[in-house]
Amino acid sequence: MGRLTTHVLDTAAGKPASGLRIELWSHDGDPVLLNAIKTNDDGRADKPLLEGASFRPGTYELRFFAGEYLRTQGSLPEPPFLDVIPIRFGVSNSDQHYHVPLLLSAYGYSTYRGS
């Protein structure tokens, strides 16, 4: 059974990004909000963002509210360099595990399809 998961690491602090708000949107037609979570102490969602019959091929977007999180970690310029980070990606095989991690700092980020 396929599923979608994520994980956020604060690379500047060298720790998981706890309490970071994330929204999951479907982008097949008009955008539809599918899920909204905050990361746990390990920088992860407590359960998959999508799984089972809800996890279908299509185009999705994760919105990471980095500015909100980074403000809680120390001083940031206003407006912050990074605020909401959208990552739009496609799911072609809903039987697979799609893991979309975010490596985050106040001035840059990186992502990839993990396992």
Chimera marker file (.cmm) of the C-alpha trace (Angstrom):
<marker_set name="trace">
<marker id="1" x="0.000" y="0.000" z="0.000" r="1" g="1" b="0" radius="0.5"/>
<marker id="2" x="1.406" y="3.384" z="-0.994" r="1" g="1" b="0" radius="0.5"/>
<marker id="3" x="1.684" y="6.405" z="1.230" r="1" g="1" b="0" radius="0.5"/>
<marker id="4" x="3.055" y="9.933" z="1.441" r="1" g="1" b="0" radius="0.5"/>
<marker id="5" x="5.315" y="10.999" z="4.307" r="1" g="1" b="0" radius="0.5"/>
<marker id="6" x="7.586" y="13.934" z="5.117" r="1" g="1" b="0" radius="0.5"/>
<marker id="7" x="10.318" y="14.892" z="7.557" r="1" g="1" b="0" radius="0.5"/>
<marker id="8" x="11.834" y="18.328" z="8.264" r="1" g="1" b="0" radius="0.5"/>
<marker id="9" x="15.359" y="18.866" z="9.564" r="1" g="1" b="0" radius="0.5"/>
<marker id="10" x="16.643" y="22.244" z="10.746" r="1" g="1" b="0" radius="0.5"/>
<marker id="11" x="20.127" y="22.064" z="9.272" r="1" g="1" b="0" radius="0.5"/>
<marker id="12" x="21.308" y="25.302" z="10.926" r="1" g="1" b="0" radius="0.5"/>
<marker id="13" x="20.441" y="23.981" z="14.389" r="1" g="1" b="0" radius="0.5"/>
<marker id="14" x="21.328" y="20.374" z="13.617" r="1" g="1" b="0" radius="0.5"/>
<marker id="15" x="17.995" y="19.022" z="14.877" r="1" g="1" b="0" radius="0.5"/>
<marker id="16" x="14.509" y="18.030" z="13.737" r="1" g="1" b="0" radius="0.5"/>
<marker id="17" x="12.153" y="20.949" z="13.046" r="1" g="1" b="0" radius="0.5"/>
<marker id="18" x="9.526" y="20.400" z="15.726" r="1" g="1" b="0" radius="0.5"/>
<marker id="19" x="6.206" y="22.273" z="15.492" r="1" g="1" b="0" radius="0.5"/>
<marker id="20" x="6.519" y="23.265" z="11.823" r="1" g="1" b="0" radius="0.5"/>
<marker id="21" x="3.133" y="23.635" z="10.101" r="1" g="1" b="0" radius="0.5"/>
<marker id="22" x="2.658" y="21.788" z="6.801" r="1" g="1" b="0" radius="0.5"/>
<marker id="23" x="-0.280" y="21.742" z="4.414" r="1" g="1" b="0" radius="0.5"/>
<marker id="24" x="-0.883" y="19.150" z="1.692" r="1" g="1" b="0" radius="0.5"/>
<marker id="25" x="-2.792" y="20.284" z="-1.405" r="1" g="1" b="0" radius="0.5"/>
<marker id="26" x="-4.049" y="18.401" z="-4.451" r="1" g="1" b="0" radius="0.5"/>
<marker id="27" x="-3.371" y="20.220" z="-7.743" r="1" g="1" b="0" radius="0.5"/>
<marker id="28" x="-5.467" y="18.222" z="-10.177" r="1" g="1" b="0" radius="0.5"/>
<marker id="29" x="-7.842" y="20.992" z="-11.231" r="1" g="1" b="0" radius="0.5"/>
<marker id="30" x="-8.587" y="23.645" z="-8.619" r="1" g="1" b="0" radius="0.5"/>
<marker id="31" x="-6.282" y="23.331" z="-5.578" r="1" g="1" b="0" radius="0.5"/>
<marker id="32" x="-7.868" y="21.391" z="-2.702" r="1" g="1" b="0" radius="0.5"/>
<marker id="33" x="-6.511" y="21.284" z="0.845" r="1" g="1" b="0" radius="0.5"/>
<marker id="34" x="-6.186" y="17.599" z="1.811" r="1" g="1" b="0" radius="0.5"/>
<marker id="35" x="-4.366" y="17.712" z="5.141" r="1" g="1" b="0" radius="0.5"/>
<marker id="36" x="-2.707" y="20.095" z="7.598" r="1" g="1" b="0" radius="0.5"/>
<marker id="37" x="-0.346" y="19.016" z="10.369" r="1" g="1" b="0" radius="0.5"/>
<marker id="38" x="2.434" y="20.206" z="12.663" r="1" g="1" b="0" radius="0.5"/>
<marker id="39" x="5.604" y="18.177" z="12.910" r="1" g="1" b="0" radius="0.5"/>
<marker id="40" x="6.270" y="16.215" z="16.081" r="1" g="1" b="0" radius="0.5"/>
<marker id="41" x="9.461" y="16.319" z="18.189" r="1" g="1" b="0" radius="0.5"/>
<marker id="42" x="11.219" y="14.206" z="15.547" r="1" g="1" b="0" radius="0.5"/>
<marker id="43" x="10.284" y="16.652" z="12.756" r="1" g="1" b="0" radius="0.5"/>
<marker id="44" x="7.800" y="14.168" z="11.289" r="1" g="1" b="0" radius="0.5"/>
<marker id="45" x="4.050" y="13.821" z="10.915" r="1" g="1" b="0" radius="0.5"/>
<marker id="46" x="2.579" y="11.364" z="13.405" r="1" g="1" b="0" radius="0.5"/>
<marker id="47" x="1.103" y="9.350" z="10.524" r="1" g="1" b="0" radius="0.5"/>
<marker id="48" x="1.279" y="9.406" z="6.708" r="1" g="1" b="0" radius="0.5"/>
<marker id="49" x="-0.158" y="12.535" z="5.095" r="1" g="1" b="0" radius="0.5"/>
<marker id="50" x="-2.005" y="10.322" z="2.613" r="1" g="1" b="0" radius="0.5"/>
<marker id="51" x="-2.376" y="6.553" z="2.357" r="1" g="1" b="0" radius="0.5"/>
<marker id="52" x="-4.701" y="3.838" z="1.141" r="1" g="1" b="0" radius="0.5"/>
<marker id="53" x="-7.541" y="4.760" z="-1.223" r="1" g="1" b="0" radius="0.5"/>
<marker id="54" x="-6.917" y="8.494" z="-0.618" r="1" g="1" b="0" radius="0.5"/>
<marker id="55" x="-3.417" y="8.219" z="-2.115" r="1" g="1" b="0" radius="0.5"/>
<marker id="56" x="-3.903" y="8.387" z="-5.879" r="1" g="1" b="0" radius="0.5"/>
<marker id="57" x="-1.742" y="9.326" z="-8.858" r="1" g="1" b="0" radius="0.5"/>
<marker id="58" x="-1.749" y="13.055" z="-9.452" r="1" g="1" b="0" radius="0.5"/>
<marker id="59" x="-0.071" y="16.347" z="-8.702" r="1" g="1" b="0" radius="0.5"/>
<marker id="60" x="0.351" y="17.428" z="-5.086" r="1" g="1" b="0" radius="0.5"/>
<marker id="61" x="1.927" y="20.332" z="-3.228" r="1" g="1" b="0" radius="0.5"/>
<marker id="62" x="3.381" y="20.425" z="0.261" r="1" g="1" b="0" radius="0.5"/>
<marker id="63" x="3.515" y="23.904" z="1.782" r="1" g="1" b="0" radius="0.5"/>
<marker id="64" x="6.073" y="24.186" z="4.570" r="1" g="1" b="0" radius="0.5"/>
<marker id="65" x="5.498" y="27.253" z="6.774" r="1" g="1" b="0" radius="0.5"/>
<marker id="66" x="9.191" y="27.853" z="7.355" r="1" g="1" b="0" radius="0.5"/>
<marker id="67" x="8.913" y="31.532" z="8.357" r="1" g="1" b="0" radius="0.5"/>
<marker id="68" x="6.575" y="30.718" z="11.268" r="1" g="1" b="0" radius="0.5"/>
<marker id="69" x="8.942" y="27.997" z="12.485" r="1" g="1" b="0" radius="0.5"/>
<marker id="70" x="12.147" y="30.000" z="12.010" r="1" g="1" b="0" radius="0.5"/>
<marker id="71" x="10.749" y="32.968" z="13.960" r="1" g="1" b="0" radius="0.5"/>
<marker id="72" x="10.424" y="30.682" z="17.003" r="1" g="1" b="0" radius="0.5"/>
<marker id="73" x="14.103" y="29.725" z="16.684" r="1" g="1" b="0" radius="0.5"/>
<marker id="74" x="15.607" y="33.211" z="16.876" r="1" g="1" b="0" radius="0.5"/>
<marker id="75" x="15.679" y="36.560" z="15.178" r="1" g="1" b="0" radius="0.5"/>
<marker id="76" x="14.893" y="36.797" z="11.491" r="1" g="1" b="0" radius="0.5"/>
<marker id="77" x="14.812" y="39.809" z="9.204" r="1" g="1" b="0" radius="0.5"/>
<marker id="78" x="11.327" y="41.023" z="8.303" r="1" g="1" b="0" radius="0.5"/>
<marker id="79" x="10.177" y="39.933" z="5.909" r="1" g="1" b="0" radius="0.5"/>
<marker id="80" x="12.093" y="36.641" z="6.223" r="1" g="1" b="0" radius="0.5"/>
<marker id="81" x="14.035" y="35.422" z="3.203" r="1" g="1" b="0" radius="0.5"/>
<marker id="82" x="12.062" y="32.142" z="3.283" r="1" g="1" b="0" radius="0.5"/>
<marker id="83" x="8.460" y="32.110" z="4.395" r="1" g="1" b="0" radius="0.5"/>
<marker id="84" x="6.172" y="29.502" z="2.824" r="1" g="1" b="0" radius="0.5"/>
<marker id="85" x="8.074" y="26.862" z="0.842" r="1" g="1" b="0" radius="0.5"/>
<marker id="86" x="5.878" y="25.142" z="-1.769" r="1" g="1" b="0" radius="0.5"/>
<marker id="87" x="7.064" y="21.831" z="-3.176" r="1" g="1" b="0" radius="0.5"/>
<marker id="88" x="4.915" y="20.573" z="-6.051" r="1" g="1" b="0" radius="0.5"/>
<marker id="89" x="5.473" y="16.985" z="-7.120" r="1" g="1" b="0" radius="0.5"/>
<marker id="90" x="3.808" y="14.188" z="-9.051" r="1" g="1" b="0" radius="0.5"/>
<marker id="91" x="2.755" y="10.748" z="-7.890" r="1" g="1" b="0" radius="0.5"/>
<marker id="92" x="2.722" y="8.266" z="-10.763" r="1" g="1" b="0" radius="0.5"/>
<marker id="93" x="2.441" y="5.003" z="-8.793" r="1" g="1" b="0" radius="0.5"/>
<marker id="94" x="0.176" y="5.085" z="-5.755" r="1" g="1" b="0" radius="0.5"/>
<marker id="95" x="1.402" y="1.638" z="-4.681" r="1" g="1" b="0" radius="0.5"/>
<marker id="96" x="4.781" y="3.118" z="-3.743" r="1" g="1" b="0" radius="0.5"/>
<marker id="97" x="6.019" y="5.077" z="-0.729" r="1" g="1" b="0" radius="0.5"/>
<marker id="98" x="6.690" y="8.731" z="-1.556" r="1" g="1" b="0" radius="0.5"/>
<marker id="99" x="8.786" y="10.463" z="1.096" r="1" g="1" b="0" radius="0.5"/>
<marker id="100" x="9.389" y="14.214" z="0.608" r="1" g="1" b="0" radius="0.5"/>
<marker id="101" x="11.869" y="15.484" z="3.222" r="1" g="1" b="0" radius="0.5"/>
<marker id="102" x="12.878" y="19.109" z="3.690" r="1" g="1" b="0" radius="0.5"/>
<marker id="103" x="16.324" y="20.196" z="4.867" r="1" g="1" b="0" radius="0.5"/>
<marker id="104" x="15.842" y="23.750" z="6.100" r="1" g="1" b="0" radius="0.5"/>
<marker id="105" x="17.817" y="26.798" z="7.204" r="1" g="1" b="0" radius="0.5"/>
<marker id="106" x="16.850" y="30.479" z="7.285" r="1" g="1" b="0" radius="0.5"/>
<marker id="107" x="18.456" y="31.128" z="3.887" r="1" g="1" b="0" radius="0.5"/>
<marker id="108" x="18.115" y="27.899" z="1.953" r="1" g="1" b="0" radius="0.5"/>
<marker id="109" x="16.497" y="24.519" z="1.668" r="1" g="1" b="0" radius="0.5"/>
<marker id="110" x="16.830" y="21.220" z="-0.127" r="1" g="1" b="0" radius="0.5"/>
<marker id="111" x="14.454" y="18.372" z="-0.895" r="1" g="1" b="0" radius="0.5"/>
<marker id="112" x="14.432" y="15.046" z="-2.732" r="1" g="1" b="0" radius="0.5"/>
<marker id="113" x="12.359" y="11.897" z="-3.068" r="1" g="1" b="0" radius="0.5"/>
<marker id="114" x="13.413" y="9.773" z="-0.148" r="1" g="1" b="0" radius="0.5"/>
<marker id="115" x="12.483" y="6.314" z="0.988" r="1" g="1" b="0" radius="0.5"/>
<link id1="1" id2="2" r="1" g="1" b="0" radius="0.2"/>
<link id1="2" id2="3" r="1" g="1" b="0" radius="0.2"/>
<link id1="3" id2="4" r="1" g="1" b="0" radius="0.2"/>
<link id1="4" id2="5" r="1" g="1" b="0" radius="0.2"/>
<link id1="5" id2="6" r="1" g="1" b="0" radius="0.2"/>
<link id1="6" id2="7" r="1" g="1" b="0" radius="0.2"/>
<link id1="7" id2="8" r="1" g="1" b="0" radius="0.2"/>
<link id1="8" id2="9" r="1" g="1" b="0" radius="0.2"/>
<link id1="9" id2="10" r="1" g="1" b="0" radius="0.2"/>
<link id1="10" id2="11" r="1" g="1" b="0" radius="0.2"/>
<link id1="11" id2="12" r="1" g="1" b="0" radius="0.2"/>
<link id1="12" id2="13" r="1" g="1" b="0" radius="0.2"/>
<link id1="13" id2="14" r="1" g="1" b="0" radius="0.2"/>
<link id1="14" id2="15" r="1" g="1" b="0" radius="0.2"/>
<link id1="15" id2="16" r="1" g="1" b="0" radius="0.2"/>
<link id1="16" id2="17" r="1" g="1" b="0" radius="0.2"/>
<link id1="17" id2="18" r="1" g="1" b="0" radius="0.2"/>
<link id1="18" id2="19" r="1" g="1" b="0" radius="0.2"/>
<link id1="19" id2="20" r="1" g="1" b="0" radius="0.2"/>
<link id1="20" id2="21" r="1" g="1" b="0" radius="0.2"/>
<link id1="21" id2="22" r="1" g="1" b="0" radius="0.2"/>
<link id1="22" id2="23" r="1" g="1" b="0" radius="0.2"/>
<link id1="23" id2="24" r="1" g="1" b="0" radius="0.2"/>
<link id1="24" id2="25" r="1" g="1" b="0" radius="0.2"/>
<link id1="25" id2="26" r="1" g="1" b="0" radius="0.2"/>
<link id1="26" id2="27" r="1" g="1" b="0" radius="0.2"/>
<link id1="27" id2="28" r="1" g="1" b="0" radius="0.2"/>
<link id1="28" id2="29" r="1" g="1" b="0" radius="0.2"/>
<link id1="29" id2="30" r="1" g="1" b="0" radius="0.2"/>
<link id1="30" id2="31" r="1" g="1" b="0" radius="0.2"/>
<link id1="31" id2="32" r="1" g="1" b="0" radius="0.2"/>
<link id1="32" id2="33" r="1" g="1" b="0" radius="0.2"/>
<link id1="33" id2="34" r="1" g="1" b="0" radius="0.2"/>
<link id1="34" id2="35" r="1" g="1" b="0" radius="0.2"/>
<link id1="35" id2="36" r="1" g="1" b="0" radius="0.2"/>
<link id1="36" id2="37" r="1" g="1" b="0" radius="0.2"/>
<link id1="37" id2="38" r="1" g="1" b="0" radius="0.2"/>
<link id1="38" id2="39" r="1" g="1" b="0" radius="0.2"/>
<link id1="39" id2="40" r="1" g="1" b="0" radius="0.2"/>
<link id1="40" id2="41" r="1" g="1" b="0" radius="0.2"/>
<link id1="41" id2="42" r="1" g="1" b="0" radius="0.2"/>
<link id1="42" id2="43" r="1" g="1" b="0" radius="0.2"/>
<link id1="43" id2="44" r="1" g="1" b="0" radius="0.2"/>
<link id1="44" id2="45" r="1" g="1" b="0" radius="0.2"/>
<link id1="45" id2="46" r="1" g="1" b="0" radius="0.2"/>
<link id1="46" id2="47" r="1" g="1" b="0" radius="0.2"/>
<link id1="47" id2="48" r="1" g="1" b="0" radius="0.2"/>
<link id1="48" id2="49" r="1" g="1" b="0" radius="0.2"/>
<link id1="49" id2="50" r="1" g="1" b="0" radius="0.2"/>
<link id1="50" id2="51" r="1" g="1" b="0" radius="0.2"/>
<link id1="51" id2="52" r="1" g="1" b="0" radius="0.2"/>
<link id1="52" id2="53" r="1" g="1" b="0" radius="0.2"/>
<link id1="53" id2="54" r="1" g="1" b="0" radius="0.2"/>
<link id1="54" id2="55" r="1" g="1" b="0" radius="0.2"/>
<link id1="55" id2="56" r="1" g="1" b="0" radius="0.2"/>
<link id1="56" id2="57" r="1" g="1" b="0" radius="0.2"/>
<link id1="57" id2="58" r="1" g="1" b="0" radius="0.2"/>
<link id1="58" id2="59" r="1" g="1" b="0" radius="0.2"/>
<link id1="59" id2="60" r="1" g="1" b="0" radius="0.2"/>
<link id1="60" id2="61" r="1" g="1" b="0" radius="0.2"/>
<link id1="61" id2="62" r="1" g="1" b="0" radius="0.2"/>
<link id1="62" id2="63" r="1" g="1" b="0" radius="0.2"/>
<link id1="63" id2="64" r="1" g="1" b="0" radius="0.2"/>
<link id1="64" id2="65" r="1" g="1" b="0" radius="0.2"/>
<link id1="65" id2="66" r="1" g="1" b="0" radius="0.2"/>
<link id1="66" id2="67" r="1" g="1" b="0" radius="0.2"/>
<link id1="67" id2="68" r="1" g="1" b="0" radius="0.2"/>
<link id1="68" id2="69" r="1" g="1" b="0" radius="0.2"/>
<link id1="69" id2="70" r="1" g="1" b="0" radius="0.2"/>
<link id1="70" id2="71" r="1" g="1" b="0" radius="0.2"/>
<link id1="71" id2="72" r="1" g="1" b="0" radius="0.2"/>
<link id1="72" id2="73" r="1" g="1" b="0" radius="0.2"/>
<link id1="73" id2="74" r="1" g="1" b="0" radius="0.2"/>
<link id1="74" id2="75" r="1" g="1" b="0" radius="0.2"/>
<link id1="75" id2="76" r="1" g="1" b="0" radius="0.2"/>
<link id1="76" id2="77" r="1" g="1" b="0" radius="0.2"/>
<link id1="77" id2="78" r="1" g="1" b="0" radius="0.2"/>
<link id1="78" id2="79" r="1" g="1" b="0" radius="0.2"/>
<link id1="79" id2="80" r="1" g="1" b="0" radius="0.2"/>
<link id1="80" id2="81" r="1" g="1" b="0" radius="0.2"/>
<link id1="81" id2="82" r="1" g="1" b="0" radius="0.2"/>
<link id1="82" id2="83" r="1" g="1" b="0" radius="0.2"/>
<link id1="83" id2="84" r="1" g="1" b="0" radius="0.2"/>
<link id1="84" id2="85" r="1" g="1" b="0" radius="0.2"/>
<link id1="85" id2="86" r="1" g="1" b="0" radius="0.2"/>
<link id1="86" id2="87" r="1" g="1" b="0" radius="0.2"/>
<link id1="87" id2="88" r="1" g="1" b="0" radius="0.2"/>
<link id1="88" id2="89" r="1" g="1" b="0" radius="0.2"/>
<link id1="89" id2="90" r="1" g="1" b="0" radius="0.2"/>
<link id1="90" id2="91" r="1" g="1" b="0" radius="0.2"/>
<link id1="91" id2="92" r="1" g="1" b="0" radius="0.2"/>
<link id1="92" id2="93" r="1" g="1" b="0" radius="0.2"/>
<link id1="93" id2="94" r="1" g="1" b="0" radius="0.2"/>
<link id1="94" id2="95" r="1" g="1" b="0" radius="0.2"/>
<link id1="95" id2="96" r="1" g="1" b="0" radius="0.2"/>
<link id1="96" id2="97" r="1" g="1" b="0" radius="0.2"/>
<link id1="97" id2="98" r="1" g="1" b="0" radius="0.2"/>
<link id1="98" id2="99" r="1" g="1" b="0" radius="0.2"/>
<link id1="99" id2="100" r="1" g="1" b="0" radius="0.2"/>
<link id1="100" id2="101" r="1" g="1" b="0" radius="0.2"/>
<link id1="101" id2="102" r="1" g="1" b="0" radius="0.2"/>
<link id1="102" id2="103" r="1" g="1" b="0" radius="0.2"/>
<link id1="103" id2="104" r="1" g="1" b="0" radius="0.2"/>
<link id1="104" id2="105" r="1" g="1" b="0" radius="0.2"/>
<link id1="105" id2="106" r="1" g="1" b="0" radius="0.2"/>
<link id1="106" id2="107" r="1" g="1" b="0" radius="0.2"/>
<link id1="107" id2="108" r="1" g="1" b="0" radius="0.2"/>
<link id1="108" id2="109" r="1" g="1" b="0" radius="0.2"/>
<link id1="109" id2="110" r="1" g="1" b="0" radius="0.2"/>
<link id1="110" id2="111" r="1" g="1" b="0" radius="0.2"/>
<link id1="111" id2="112" r="1" g="1" b="0" radius="0.2"/>
<link id1="112" id2="113" r="1" g="1" b="0" radius="0.2"/>
<link id1="113" id2="114" r="1" g="1" b="0" radius="0.2"/>
<link id1="114" id2="115" r="1" g="1" b="0" radius="0.2"/>
</marker_set>
